[in-house]
Amino acid sequence: MLYLQILVNGLLLGGLYACIASGFSLVWGVLNVINILHGSFIVIGSYVGLLAHQQFGINPFLTVPVAGLLLYGFGYLLQRGVINRAVGQPVLVTLTLTFGLELLVNNMLIAGFTADYKKVVLENPFGQIELGALFVPVDRLLSMVLALLLTGILYWMLRGSKLGRAIVAVRMDREAAALMGVKVNSIYAVTFGLGALMAGAAGSMMSMIYPISPIISTAYLGKAFVICVMGGLGSVPGAIVGGLALGVIESFGSLFFSAELATTFSFVLLILLLIFRPTGLMGRRGYE
């Protein structure tokens, strides 16, 4: 029963990881930009949930769309005004650019909120579901369901909408998409905004589960990177599979080793995947 409890905990955590990584993977796959800002986007979403709860008593679940829309607008304007000027340059150039922006945003967060850890404490907690000796925290269950729902909506949008087809077309061949009338620069900005939206929404949900501080942005970024490579670049289903897998790996790693070694083990797995299956579990060649 202990192993079943660990498995459930890992899957609940993995749903949130999938939501975190889907936006990061999308931006990397379409723009060929490794967005170092992604971790700070998640932290900003967490602060939106925290401030709404502290100031107005609003449950962070209700601020998920607010955080998502705010981050979408921020990401759209940031890409259109700054990052778009470097798109098409070597990866090292865009990596350096987003790294510099990350330093700027992160230091602004530290100046505004300090580096102290904060957490949303609900006056009326959701409690937990007891199934014999199995315990399922309701807040984590709802977070997982909502996170997977958002990830599923993103996948449906990419597969079944005109905007989604334009994004996929730009990802496949930017020049051919432009010749077909697709406004590539606008698609880039929308894609970056969608990546920020997913990060902000995940951050609002995670504000109830994890302490919030600007200094944890690098940890979130590392998880998104591992999941992206594990699942497959630009693949939303890959982000789901990779997120669930990483959640389970970390949960069992914490049981058999420690939380720190569990994170190390996930990076070891990442290296092995890069050696033996660089396209990821669900990636396809030609999309690198």
N, C-alpha and C positions, 0 to 999 in steps of 0.2 A: 504493500500500500504506500510505503514511503516513496518508492520509485514512481508510482502513478501520480502522487502529489507533486513531485519534482517535475514530471513531464507536463502536468497541467500548468504549473507555474511558468514553465518555459514557454509554453504555447501562448499563454496570456501576455507574457512579455514580448514574444515574437510578433504578435499582431501590431503592437506599437512600433516595433522596429521596422516592420514592413512599411508603415506609413511614413516613418522617418526617411527610409532609403528610397522610396519610389520617386520622390521629387528630385533627390540628388542624382539618381540614375537617369532620369529623364533629361535633366540639364546637361549632364555629361554626354549622353548619347546623341542629343540633337545639336547642341552648340559646340561640342568637343571642348567644354570648359569644365575643369575640376573646381567646383565652387567651394572654396575654403570658407566662405561665409555661411554655409549651410548650418553649422552648429550654432552660430549666433542667432540665426533665424528661429531655431527651435527655442532658444533661451528667451527671445523676445516674445514668442507665443506663450511661454510659461509665465512671463511677467504680466502679459495681458490678462491671463486667467487669475493670477494672484491679485492684481490691482482691482479687477472687477469684483472679486470676492471680498477684499478688504474694505473697499469704498462703498459698494452697493449691496453686498451680500449675495451676489449672483453666483450660482454654481458654475464651476469651470466648464462643465459640459455645454452649458448654454452660451459660453463665450467662444466655442470652437469656430462657428462661422465668422464671428467678429475678428478673431485673431487671424483666421485664414484670409479674409478680405483685406485687412490691414497689411499683412505681409505680402499679399499679391500686389497691392498698389506700390508698396515700397520696392519689391523686387522688380516690377515692371519699369518703374522710373529709373531705378539704379542701372538696370541693363540698358535701357534706351539711351540714358544720358552718359553713362561711363563705360560699361563693359562692352557695349556694342562697337565702340571705337577700336577695340582690340580683338574682336572676333575674327577668326581667319588667320590670326598670327600663330606662331608656334605655341604649343601647349605651355611651355615654360613662361612665355610672356603673360598669358591669361592667368596662369597659376600664381605668378608674382603679383599681378594686379589684384586678384581676389584675396590673396594673402595680406596685402597692404590694406585693403578695405576691411578685412576681418580685424586687423589690429585697431583700425580706427573705430569701428562699431563696438568692438569689445571694450575698448578703453572708455568709450562714451557710456556704455552700460555700467561699467565699474564706477565711473564718476557719478552717475545718476542713482544707482542702487547699492553701491558698495559691493565688495566681494563676499560679504557675509551670506551664509546660506539661509534661505527662507523657505517656508512650505505652507501650502494651503491646508488648513485644519477645518474640516467641515463640522458645523455644530450638530448636524444630524447625519452621521455617517451612514453609508449604505448597508454596512454589515457584511455578512457572508452567507453563502449557501452551504449547508452541510449535507453531504451525501455519504452517510455512514461515517467512515473515518477520513473522508475526503473533504477539504475545505476550499471553497472558491470565493475569493473576495469579489463582491458585486461591483465595486468601482473598477477593478481591473478587467472584469468580464465585460462591462459596458464599454470600457476604453478599447478593448480588443475588437469588439463587434463594430464600434463606430469607426475605428481605424481601418479595419478591413473593408467596411462599407465605403469609406472615402477612397481607398485604394481601388476598389472595384468600380466606382464611378469614374475615376481617372482612366482606368483601362477601357471602360465602355466609351468614354469620350474620344479616346484615341482611335478606337476601332469603328465607331458608328456615327461620328459627326463630321461635318465638313471641316471644322477647325482641326479636329484630330487627324483627319486624312492629310491636311496641309502640313501638320507637324511631322507626321511620318514621312511625307514626301521630302521635306527639307532634310530630315535625318538621313534618308536614303541617298539623295543626290541634290545638293543645294542648287547647282547650276541648272539642272533639268527642271527643278521646281520653279525657279525664277523664270525660265523660258515659258512655262505653262501659266504664268500670271500670278504666282504666289508671291506675296510681299514678304520676302525672307526676313528683313530686319524686324518687321512687326511680329512675325512668327517667333523669332528669337526672343523678343521682349515678353510675349505671352507665355512662352515655354518657361522662361526664367521666373516669371510671376507665378506660374503654376507650381514650380518647384518650391518657391517660398511659401505659397499657400499651404502645401502639404506639410511643410516644416512647422509653420505657425499653428496649424490645427493640431498636429501631434504634440507640440509644446504645451498647448492649453490643456490637453488631456493628461500629459505627464506631470503637470503642476500639482496634481492631487497625489501622485505616487512618489515622486522623487524631489528632494530638496532643490531649490533653485539658486543658482549663482552664475554670473558670467564666466567663471573659470571652468565650468563643466562643458563649455561649448566644444572644446577639443575632444572630449570623450564621445559626445554625440557624433561629431564629424568622423571619428575613427570607426564607430559602429556603422555609419552610413557607407563608408568606404568599403569595409569588409563585406557588407551585405551586397553592395553593388557588384563587386567583383565575384562574389560567391554565386549570386543569382544569375548574372549575365548583364552586360552593359546595355542600358536603355530598355530593359525588359521589365514591365510592371509585374507579370506573373513571377518572373525571376526574383523581384524584390520581395514578393510575398513568401516564396519558398525560402529564400535566403534569410529573411527576417525571422521566420518561424524556426528555421534550423539554428540560427545564431542564438535565439532565445533558449532553445532546448540545450544547446551545447554549453552555454554559460550556466544554466541552472544545474546541470549534472557536473560541470566542472567545479562549481562552488561546493557541491556535495563531496566530491572525491578529493579535491585539492583545496583551493581557497578562491575567494572572489578575484583576487589579483591574478592568480595563476590561470583562472578560467578565461580571463581576457587575453592573457598571453597565448593560451591554447587556441583561441579563435584566430589569432594572427598567424600562428603556425599552420593552421588549416588553410588560411588565405595563401600562404607561400606555396603550400603543396598544390592548391588549385591552380595557381599561376604557372607552376611547373608542368602539371599533367593535364590540366583542362583550362587554358587561359580564357576561353570564351564563357566560362561559368557553367553552372548547372543547366540553365535554360537559354543561354545566349547562343547566337549563331554566327558563324564566320562571315566576315564582310561588314559587320557592324561596329568593329573596333573604332 
